[in-house]
Amino acid sequence: MGVIIRLLLFVAAPVAALFVARDSLNFQIAQVFFAMMIFIAVGVIAAFWAGGKKT
C-alpha cells in the first residue's frame, strides 16, 4: 500500500508544481489533492473499461 501511495505522490508532484510553488506551505496539500484526483481518474477509467465489455 505504501508503494502505491508513494507512486501517486511521485506522479502528482510535478502536476502540483505547475500550480503551486514547491516552496509554498500549501504544496503538500496540492500534491495530495492531485494524487487523489489521479487515483479517482484511474478508478473511473478502470470501472468504465470493465463495464463497457458487456456482450
PyMOL commands that set and color helices and strands:
alter all, ss='L'
color gray80, all
select helices_A, chain A and resi 2-19+27-51
alter helices_A, ss='H'
color red, helices_A
deselect
rebuild
show_as cartoon
